[in-house]
Amino acid sequence: MADFVEVCSASDVPAGGAKCVTVKGKKIAVFNTPAGFYAIDNSCSHKGSPLCDGFLDGTVVMCAMHGWTFDVRTGESVSNPGAKQAAYPVKVEGGKVFVEV
Ligand code: FES
């Protein structure tokens, strides 16, 4: 059953940056974008590089390995239509980040 799980403090994720967390055995990248916090599967759907090590530009992360890009709001690839990361609902309450998994 999916439920919101506390994953970190909001201050753990720098503005314009990311943090990798593990929730229920899944590695998830949490992003702090100008549009808010978002979470997608950390393992790039191309060849598995960690997207939390990628480069965030607004709400788009570019994988550091081969440059595929993903909209962190939806998980959909910008550079490779059809490729997609799982995306998870996020809420921030009391300075804590919660991801629904
Ligand atoms: S592993 Fe991410 S673009 Fe290749």
Boltz pocket constraint, residues with backbone or C-beta under 6 A from the ligand:
constraints:
  - pocket:
      binder: B
      contacts: [[A, 44], [A, 45], [A, 46], [A, 47], [A, 48], [A, 49], [A, 63], [A, 64], [A, 65], [A, 66], [A, 67], [A, 68]]
      max_distance: 6.0
